Amino acid sequence: MKPVATLILLASLFGLAACEDPAPTTYPLSGEPCAADDPVQEMDIGDCAPPSP
């Protein structure tokens, strides 16, 4: 019983992953197209963190 359930779970996960877009071509909020020279490509995690007091 467990191997069958595992196979069904794996098949459904791969099926759902096939529906996902591989790489978005627009920014989610603005809808503007992404480009290789966008300034956000150079952002670091520290740029998003609030300043420490």
CHARMM-style PDB file with segment names, atoms N, HN, CA, C and O in Angstrom:
ATOM      1  N   MET     1       0.822  -1.199   0.000  1.00  0.00      PROA
ATOM      2  CA  MET     1       0.000   0.000   0.000  1.00  0.00      PROA
ATOM      3  C   MET     1       0.866   1.262   0.000  1.00  0.00      PROA
ATOM      4  O   MET     1       0.548   2.226  -0.697  1.00  0.00      PROA
ATOM      5  N   LYS     2       1.947   1.267   0.767  1.00  0.00      PROA
ATOM      6  HN  LYS     2       2.205   0.483   1.333  1.00  0.00      PROA
ATOM      7  CA  LYS     2       2.780   2.462   0.836  1.00  0.00      PROA
ATOM      8  C   LYS     2       3.464   2.786  -0.486  1.00  0.00      PROA
ATOM      9  O   LYS     2       3.507   3.960  -0.851  1.00  0.00      PROA
ATOM     10  N   PRO     3       4.000   1.818  -1.224  1.00  0.00      PROA
ATOM     11  CA  PRO     3       4.637   2.172  -2.503  1.00  0.00      PROA
ATOM     12  C   PRO     3       3.654   2.810  -3.483  1.00  0.00      PROA
ATOM     13  O   PRO     3       4.026   3.709  -4.237  1.00  0.00      PROA
ATOM     14  N   VAL     4       2.418   2.354  -3.477  1.00  0.00      PROA
ATOM     15  HN  VAL     4       2.116   1.623  -2.865  1.00  0.00      PROA
ATOM     16  CA  VAL     4       1.413   2.920  -4.377  1.00  0.00      PROA
ATOM     17  C   VAL     4       1.125   4.375  -3.987  1.00  0.00      PROA
ATOM     18  O   VAL     4       1.036   5.244  -4.854  1.00  0.00      PROA
ATOM     19  N   ALA     5       0.981   4.634  -2.705  1.00  0.00      PROA
ATOM     20  HN  ALA     5       1.053   3.928  -2.000  1.00  0.00      PROA
ATOM     21  CA  ALA     5       0.724   5.995  -2.240  1.00  0.00      PROA
ATOM     22  C   ALA     5       1.908   6.904  -2.551  1.00  0.00      PROA
ATOM     23  O   ALA     5       1.720   8.065  -2.914  1.00  0.00      PROA
ATOM     24  N   THR     6       3.119   6.387  -2.413  1.00  0.00      PROA
ATOM     25  HN  THR     6       3.273   5.444  -2.119  1.00  0.00      PROA
ATOM     26  CA  THR     6       4.318   7.165  -2.726  1.00  0.00      PROA
ATOM     27  C   THR     6       4.370   7.495  -4.207  1.00  0.00      PROA
ATOM     28  O   THR     6       4.702   8.622  -4.574  1.00  0.00      PROA
ATOM     29  N   LEU     7       4.052   6.545  -5.055  1.00  0.00      PROA
ATOM     30  HN  LEU     7       3.782   5.630  -4.756  1.00  0.00      PROA
ATOM     31  CA  LEU     7       4.050   6.785  -6.495  1.00  0.00      PROA
ATOM     32  C   LEU     7       2.988   7.810  -6.891  1.00  0.00      PROA
ATOM     33  O   LEU     7       3.232   8.666  -7.741  1.00  0.00      PROA
ATOM     34  N   ILE     8       1.826   7.721  -6.283  1.00  0.00      PROA
ATOM     35  HN  ILE     8       1.627   7.025  -5.592  1.00  0.00      PROA
ATOM     36  CA  ILE     8       0.765   8.692  -6.573  1.00  0.00      PROA
ATOM     37  C   ILE     8       1.189  10.089  -6.124  1.00  0.00      PROA
ATOM     38  O   ILE     8       0.965  11.068  -6.836  1.00  0.00      PROA
ATOM     39  N   LEU     9       1.796  10.181  -4.950  1.00  0.00      PROA
ATOM     40  HN  LEU     9       1.977   9.386  -4.371  1.00  0.00      PROA
ATOM     41  CA  LEU     9       2.261  11.474  -4.444  1.00  0.00      PROA
ATOM     42  C   LEU     9       3.334  12.067  -5.355  1.00  0.00      PROA
ATOM     43  O   LEU     9       3.276  13.251  -5.688  1.00  0.00      PROA
ATOM     44  N   LEU    10       4.302  11.266  -5.757  1.00  0.00      PROA
ATOM     45  HN  LEU    10       4.349  10.304  -5.487  1.00  0.00      PROA
ATOM     46  CA  LEU    10       5.361  11.751  -6.646  1.00  0.00      PROA
ATOM     47  C   LEU    10       4.805  12.169  -8.002  1.00  0.00      PROA
ATOM     48  O   LEU    10       5.211  13.194  -8.549  1.00  0.00      PROA
ATOM     49  N   ALA    11       3.890  11.392  -8.541  1.00  0.00      PROA
ATOM     50  HN  ALA    11       3.561  10.559  -8.096  1.00  0.00      PROA
ATOM     51  CA  ALA    11       3.306  11.731  -9.840  1.00  0.00      PROA
ATOM     52  C   ALA    11       2.524  13.040  -9.759  1.00  0.00      PROA
ATOM     53  O   ALA    11       2.577  13.853 -10.682  1.00  0.00      PROA
ATOM     54  N   SER    12       1.803  13.247  -8.664  1.00  0.00      PROA
ATOM     55  HN  SER    12       1.760  12.587  -7.914  1.00  0.00      PROA
ATOM     56  CA  SER    12       1.047  14.495  -8.532  1.00  0.00      PROA
ATOM     57  C   SER    12       1.976  15.688  -8.334  1.00  0.00      PROA
ATOM     58  O   SER    12       1.696  16.774  -8.840  1.00  0.00      PROA
ATOM     59  N   LEU    13       3.072  15.506  -7.609  1.00  0.00      PROA
ATOM     60  HN  LEU    13       3.300  14.623  -7.198  1.00  0.00      PROA
ATOM     61  CA  LEU    13       4.026  16.600  -7.425  1.00  0.00      PROA
ATOM     62  C   LEU    13       4.692  16.979  -8.741  1.00  0.00      PROA
ATOM     63  O   LEU    13       4.841  18.164  -9.041  1.00  0.00      PROA
ATOM     64  N   PHE    14       5.092  15.991  -9.525  1.00  0.00      PROA
ATOM     65  HN  PHE    14       4.971  15.029  -9.282  1.00  0.00      PROA
ATOM     66  CA  PHE    14       5.698  16.282 -10.828  1.00  0.00      PROA
ATOM     67  C   PHE    14       4.675  16.909 -11.775  1.00  0.00      PROA
ATOM     68  O   PHE    14       5.020  17.771 -12.583  1.00  0.00      PROA
ATOM     69  N   GLY    15       3.439  16.483 -11.676  1.00  0.00      PROA
ATOM     70  HN  GLY    15       3.158  15.783 -11.019  1.00  0.00      PROA
ATOM     71  CA  GLY    15       2.398  17.071 -12.513  1.00  0.00      PROA
ATOM     72  C   GLY    15       2.148  18.526 -12.168  1.00  0.00      PROA
ATOM     73  O   GLY    15       1.957  19.353 -13.060  1.00  0.00      PROA
ATOM     74  N   LEU    16       2.146  18.846 -10.882  1.00  0.00      PROA
ATOM     75  HN  LEU    16       2.301  18.174 -10.158  1.00  0.00      PROA
ATOM     76  CA  LEU    16       1.966  20.240 -10.471  1.00  0.00      PROA
ATOM     77  C   LEU    16       3.183  21.087 -10.834  1.00  0.00      PROA
ATOM     78  O   LEU    16       3.039  22.253 -11.203  1.00  0.00      PROA
ATOM     79  N   ALA    17       4.364  20.516 -10.732  1.00  0.00      PROA
ATOM     80  HN  ALA    17       4.481  19.569 -10.432  1.00  0.00      PROA
ATOM     81  CA  ALA    17       5.576  21.259 -11.080  1.00  0.00      PROA
ATOM     82  C   ALA    17       5.624  21.557 -12.569  1.00  0.00      PROA
ATOM     83  O   ALA    17       6.213  22.559 -12.975  1.00  0.00      PROA
ATOM     84  N   ALA    18       5.027  20.723 -13.379  1.00  0.00      PROA
ATOM     85  HN  ALA    18       4.548  19.909 -13.049  1.00  0.00      PROA
ATOM     86  CA  ALA    18       5.026  20.947 -14.826  1.00  0.00      PROA
ATOM     87  C   ALA    18       4.170  22.154 -15.194  1.00  0.00      PROA
ATOM     88  O   ALA    18       4.364  22.743 -16.257  1.00  0.00      PROA
ATOM     89  N   CYS    19       3.234  22.528 -14.341  1.00  0.00      PROA
ATOM     90  HN  CYS    19       3.076  22.049 -13.478  1.00  0.00      PROA
ATOM     91  CA  CYS    19       2.373  23.681 -14.617  1.00  0.00      PROA
ATOM     92  C   CYS    19       3.037  25.005 -14.257  1.00  0.00      PROA
ATOM     93  O   CYS    19       2.557  26.061 -14.667  1.00  0.00      PROA
ATOM     94  N   GLU    20       4.113  24.969 -13.509  1.00  0.00      PROA
ATOM     95  HN  GLU    20       4.503  24.110 -13.175  1.00  0.00      PROA
ATOM     96  CA  GLU    20       4.784  26.184 -13.046  1.00  0.00      PROA
ATOM     97  C   GLU    20       5.614  26.792 -14.164  1.00  0.00      PROA
ATOM     98  O   GLU    20       6.284  26.078 -14.911  1.00  0.00      PROA
ATOM     99  N   ASP    21       5.566  28.127 -14.276  1.00  0.00      PROA
ATOM    100  HN  ASP    21       5.022  28.706 -13.669  1.00  0.00      PROA
ATOM    101  CA  ASP    21       6.409  28.816 -15.247  1.00  0.00      PROA
ATOM    102  C   ASP    21       7.863  28.691 -14.811  1.00  0.00      PROA
ATOM    103  O   ASP    21       8.160  28.884 -13.632  1.00  0.00      PROA
ATOM    104  N   PRO    22       8.774  28.377 -15.718  1.00  0.00      PROA
ATOM    105  CA  PRO    22      10.174  28.191 -15.324  1.00  0.00      PROA
ATOM    106  C   PRO    22      10.838  29.482 -14.843  1.00  0.00      PROA
ATOM    107  O   PRO    22      11.594  29.456 -13.872  1.00  0.00      PROA
ATOM    108  N   ALA    23      10.575  30.583 -15.490  1.00  0.00      PROA
ATOM    109  HN  ALA    23       9.961  30.604 -16.279  1.00  0.00      PROA
ATOM    110  CA  ALA    23      11.160  31.859 -15.074  1.00  0.00      PROA
ATOM    111  C   ALA    23      10.207  32.979 -15.465  1.00  0.00      PROA
ATOM    112  O   ALA    23       9.863  33.126 -16.638  1.00  0.00      PROA
ATOM    113  N   PRO    24       9.783  33.767 -14.489  1.00  0.00      PROA
ATOM    114  CA  PRO    24       8.890  34.876 -14.845  1.00  0.00      PROA
ATOM    115  C   PRO    24       9.616  35.908 -15.700  1.00  0.00      PROA
ATOM    116  O   PRO    24      10.813  36.138 -15.525  1.00  0.00      PROA
ATOM    117  N   THR    25       8.897  36.519 -16.609  1.00  0.00      PROA
ATOM    118  HN  THR    25       7.925  36.332 -16.750  1.00  0.00      PROA
ATOM    119  CA  THR    25       9.503  37.520 -17.486  1.00  0.00      PROA
ATOM    120  C   THR    25       9.066  38.929 -17.125  1.00  0.00      PROA
ATOM    121  O   THR    25       9.513  39.896 -17.742  1.00  0.00      PROA
ATOM    122  N   THR    26       8.188  39.054 -16.121  1.00  0.00      PROA
ATOM    123  HN  THR    26       7.825  38.269 -15.620  1.00  0.00      PROA
ATOM    124  CA  THR    26       7.765  40.376 -15.659  1.00  0.00      PROA
ATOM    125  C   THR    26       7.823  40.407 -14.139  1.00  0.00      PROA
ATOM    126  O   THR    26       7.742  39.373 -13.476  1.00  0.00      PROA
ATOM    127  N   TYR    27       7.966  41.616 -13.602  1.00  0.00      PROA
ATOM    128  HN  TYR    27       8.031  42.456 -14.141  1.00  0.00      PROA
ATOM    129  CA  TYR    27       7.922  41.774 -12.152  1.00  0.00      PROA
ATOM    130  C   TYR    27       6.479  41.628 -11.692  1.00  0.00      PROA
ATOM    131  O   TYR    27       5.565  42.126 -12.350  1.00  0.00      PROA
ATOM    132  N   PRO    28       6.261  40.938 -10.547  1.00  0.00      PROA
ATOM    133  CA  PRO    28       4.891  40.630 -10.131  1.00  0.00      PROA
ATOM    134  C   PRO    28       4.033  41.852  -9.819  1.00  0.00      PROA
ATOM    135  O   PRO    28       2.849  41.859 -10.155  1.00  0.00      PROA
ATOM    136  N   LEU    29       4.579  42.867  -9.200  1.00  0.00      PROA
ATOM    137  HN  LEU    29       5.541  42.862  -8.927  1.00  0.00      PROA
ATOM    138  CA  LEU    29       3.756  44.012  -8.798  1.00  0.00      PROA
ATOM    139  C   LEU    29       3.566  45.024  -9.909  1.00  0.00      PROA
ATOM    140  O   LEU    29       2.455  45.509 -10.124  1.00  0.00      PROA
ATOM    141  N   SER    30       4.632  45.346 -10.615  1.00  0.00      PROA
ATOM    142  HN  SER    30       5.534  44.952 -10.441  1.00  0.00      PROA
ATOM    143  CA  SER    30       4.531  46.397 -11.633  1.00  0.00      PROA
ATOM    144  C   SER    30       4.139  45.861 -13.001  1.00  0.00      PROA
ATOM    145  O   SER    30       3.551  46.587 -13.803  1.00  0.00      PROA
ATOM    146  N   GLY    31       4.455  44.604 -13.277  1.00  0.00      PROA
ATOM    147  HN  GLY    31       4.932  44.014 -12.626  1.00  0.00      PROA
ATOM    148  CA  GLY    31       4.177  44.035 -14.586  1.00  0.00      PROA
ATOM    149  C   GLY    31       5.195  44.439 -15.639  1.00  0.00      PROA
ATOM    150  O   GLY    31       5.048  44.085 -16.809  1.00  0.00      PROA
ATOM    151  N   GLU    32       6.238  45.186 -15.235  1.00  0.00      PROA
ATOM    152  HN  GLU    32       6.357  45.474 -14.285  1.00  0.00      PROA
ATOM    153  CA  GLU    32       7.276  45.592 -16.180  1.00  0.00      PROA
ATOM    154  C   GLU    32       8.146  44.389 -16.538  1.00  0.00      PROA
ATOM    155  O   GLU    32       8.358  43.511 -15.702  1.00  0.00      PROA
ATOM    156  N   PRO    33       8.647  44.340 -17.754  1.00  0.00      PROA
ATOM    157  CA  PRO    33       9.492  43.209 -18.143  1.00  0.00      PROA
ATOM    158  C   PRO    33      10.835  43.226 -17.421  1.00  0.00      PROA
ATOM    159  O   PRO    33      11.394  44.290 -17.152  1.00  0.00      PROA
ATOM    160  N   CYS    34      11.339  42.047 -17.113  1.00  0.00      PROA
ATOM    161  HN  CYS    34      10.885  41.183 -17.331  1.00  0.00      PROA
ATOM    162  CA  CYS    34      12.649  41.902 -16.478  1.00  0.00      PROA
ATOM    163  C   CYS    34      13.738  42.044 -17.537  1.00  0.00      PROA
ATOM    164  O   CYS    34      13.550  41.661 -18.692  1.00  0.00      PROA
ATOM    165  N   ALA    35      14.866  42.594 -17.134  1.00  0.00      PROA
ATOM    166  HN  ALA    35      15.018  42.905 -16.196  1.00  0.00      PROA
ATOM    167  CA  ALA    35      15.998  42.741 -18.041  1.00  0.00      PROA
ATOM    168  C   ALA    35      17.282  42.373 -17.300  1.00  0.00      PROA
ATOM    169  O   ALA    35      17.329  42.417 -16.070  1.00  0.00      PROA
ATOM    170  N   ALA    36      18.305  42.017 -18.042  1.00  0.00      PROA
ATOM    171  HN  ALA    36      18.266  41.982 -19.040  1.00  0.00      PROA
ATOM    172  CA  ALA    36      19.571  41.602 -17.437  1.00  0.00      PROA
ATOM    173  C   ALA    36      20.283  42.756 -16.748  1.00  0.00      PROA
ATOM    174  O   ALA    36      21.068  42.523 -15.828  1.00  0.00      PROA
ATOM    175  N   ASP    37      20.034  43.991 -17.162  1.00  0.00      PROA
ATOM    176  HN  ASP    37      19.397  44.181 -17.909  1.00  0.00      PROA
ATOM    177  CA  ASP    37      20.736  45.131 -16.573  1.00  0.00      PROA
ATOM    178  C   ASP    37      19.909  45.864 -15.516  1.00  0.00      PROA
ATOM    179  O   ASP    37      20.215  47.011 -15.193  1.00  0.00      PROA
ATOM    180  N   ASP    38      18.875  45.233 -14.975  1.00  0.00      PROA
ATOM    181  HN  ASP    38      18.626  44.301 -15.237  1.00  0.00      PROA
ATOM    182  CA  ASP    38      18.066  45.849 -13.929  1.00  0.00      PROA
ATOM    183  C   ASP    38      18.884  46.000 -12.644  1.00  0.00      PROA
ATOM    184  O   ASP    38      19.675  45.117 -12.312  1.00  0.00      PROA
ATOM    185  N   PRO    39      18.704  47.105 -11.922  1.00  0.00      PROA
ATOM    186  CA  PRO    39      19.474  47.303 -10.691  1.00  0.00      PROA
ATOM    187  C   PRO    39      19.175  46.271  -9.604  1.00  0.00      PROA
ATOM    188  O   PRO    39      20.016  46.046  -8.734  1.00  0.00      PROA
ATOM    189  N   VAL    40      18.015  45.647  -9.632  1.00  0.00      PROA
ATOM    190  HN  VAL    40      17.332  45.830 -10.339  1.00  0.00      PROA
ATOM    191  CA  VAL    40      17.698  44.661  -8.593  1.00  0.00      PROA
ATOM    192  C   VAL    40      18.567  43.414  -8.704  1.00  0.00      PROA
ATOM    193  O   VAL    40      18.669  42.652  -7.742  1.00  0.00      PROA
ATOM    194  N   GLN    41      19.187  43.195  -9.839  1.00  0.00      PROA
ATOM    195  HN  GLN    41      19.104  43.814 -10.620  1.00  0.00      PROA
ATOM    196  CA  GLN    41      20.067  42.038  -9.997  1.00  0.00      PROA
ATOM    197  C   GLN    41      21.291  42.153  -9.093  1.00  0.00      PROA
ATOM    198  O   GLN    41      21.908  41.144  -8.749  1.00  0.00      PROA
ATOM    199  N   GLU    42      21.643  43.379  -8.707  1.00  0.00      PROA
ATOM    200  HN  GLU    42      21.142  44.198  -8.986  1.00  0.00      PROA
ATOM    201  CA  GLU    42      22.826  43.606  -7.878  1.00  0.00      PROA
ATOM    202  C   GLU    42      22.484  43.756  -6.399  1.00  0.00      PROA
ATOM    203  O   GLU    42      23.371  44.027  -5.590  1.00  0.00      PROA
ATOM    204  N   MET    43      21.211  43.586  -6.029  1.00  0.00      PROA
ATOM    205  HN  MET    43      20.489  43.366  -6.686  1.00  0.00      PROA
ATOM    206  CA  MET    43      20.814  43.747  -4.630  1.00  0.00      PROA
ATOM    207  C   MET    43      21.344  42.599  -3.788  1.00  0.00      PROA
ATOM    208  O   MET    43      21.534  41.482  -4.268  1.00  0.00      PROA
ATOM    209  N   ASP    44      21.574  42.906  -2.529  1.00  0.00      PROA
ATOM    210  HN  ASP    44      21.420  43.814  -2.139  1.00  0.00      PROA
ATOM    211  CA  ASP    44      22.051  41.923  -1.567  1.00  0.00      PROA
ATOM    212  C   ASP    44      20.982  41.763  -0.483  1.00  0.00      PROA
ATOM    213  O   ASP    44      20.074  42.589  -0.387  1.00  0.00      PROA
ATOM    214  N   ILE    45      21.078  40.731   0.314  1.00  0.00      PROA
ATOM    215  HN  ILE    45      21.815  40.059   0.236  1.00  0.00      PROA
ATOM    216  CA  ILE    45      20.093  40.520   1.374  1.00  0.00      PROA
ATOM    217  C   ILE    45      20.128  41.661   2.380  1.00  0.00      PROA
ATOM    218  O   ILE    45      19.100  41.994   2.969  1.00  0.00      PROA
ATOM    219  N   GLY    46      21.288  42.262   2.586  1.00  0.00      PROA
ATOM    220  HN  GLY    46      22.124  41.992   2.108  1.00  0.00      PROA
ATOM    221  CA  GLY    46      21.409  43.386   3.513  1.00  0.00      PROA
ATOM    222  C   GLY    46      20.661  44.618   3.046  1.00  0.00      PROA
ATOM    223  O   GLY    46      20.297  45.461   3.866  1.00  0.00      PROA
ATOM    224  N   ASP    47      20.423  44.743   1.753  1.00  0.00      PROA
ATOM    225  HN  ASP    47      20.719  44.059   1.087  1.00  0.00      PROA
ATOM    226  CA  ASP    47      19.678  45.886   1.231  1.00  0.00      PROA
ATOM    227  C   ASP    47      18.204  45.836   1.621  1.00  0.00      PROA
ATOM    228  O   ASP    47      17.533  46.868   1.644  1.00  0.00      PROA
ATOM    229  N   CYS    48      17.705  44.661   1.923  1.00  0.00      PROA
ATOM    230  HN  CYS    48      18.250  43.822   1.904  1.00  0.00      PROA
ATOM    231  CA  CYS    48      16.291  44.493   2.247  1.00  0.00      PROA
ATOM    232  C   CYS    48      16.025  44.519   3.748  1.00  0.00      PROA
ATOM    233  O   CYS    48      14.877  44.671   4.166  1.00  0.00      PROA
ATOM    234  N   ALA    49      17.063  44.374   4.562  1.00  0.00      PROA
ATOM    235  HN  ALA    49      17.995  44.250   4.222  1.00  0.00      PROA
ATOM    236  CA  ALA    49      16.892  44.331   6.009  1.00  0.00      PROA
ATOM    237  C   ALA    49      16.768  45.742   6.570  1.00  0.00      PROA
ATOM    238  O   ALA    49      17.416  46.666   6.078  1.00  0.00      PROA
ATOM    239  N   PRO    50      15.943  45.912   7.591  1.00  0.00      PROA
ATOM    240  CA  PRO    50      15.850  47.240   8.212  1.00  0.00      PROA
ATOM    241  C   PRO    50      17.156  47.571   8.932  1.00  0.00      PROA
ATOM    242  O   PRO    50      17.858  46.669   9.387  1.00  0.00      PROA
ATOM    243  N   PRO    51      17.480  48.840   9.036  1.00  0.00      PROA
ATOM    244  CA  PRO    51      18.724  49.204   9.729  1.00  0.00      PROA
ATOM    245  C   PRO    51      18.644  48.856  11.209  1.00  0.00      PROA
ATOM    246  O   PRO    51      17.583  48.965  11.824  1.00  0.00      PROA
ATOM    247  N   SER    52      19.755  48.441  11.770  1.00  0.00      PROA
ATOM    248  HN  SER    52      20.617  48.352  11.270  1.00  0.00      PROA
ATOM    249  CA  SER    52      19.766  48.100  13.195  1.00  0.00      PROA
ATOM    250  C   SER    52      19.872  49.378  14.026  1.00  0.00      PROA
ATOM    251  O   SER    52      20.534  50.335  13.626  1.00  0.00      PROA
ATOM    252  N   PRO    53      19.221  49.382  15.175  1.00  0.00      PROA
ATOM    253  CA  PRO    53      19.193  50.608  16.007  1.00  0.00      PROA
ATOM    254  C   PRO    53      20.519  50.937  16.645  1.00  0.00      PROA
ATOM    255  OT1 PRO    53      20.629  51.932  17.362  1.00  0.00      PROA
TER     256      PRO     53
END
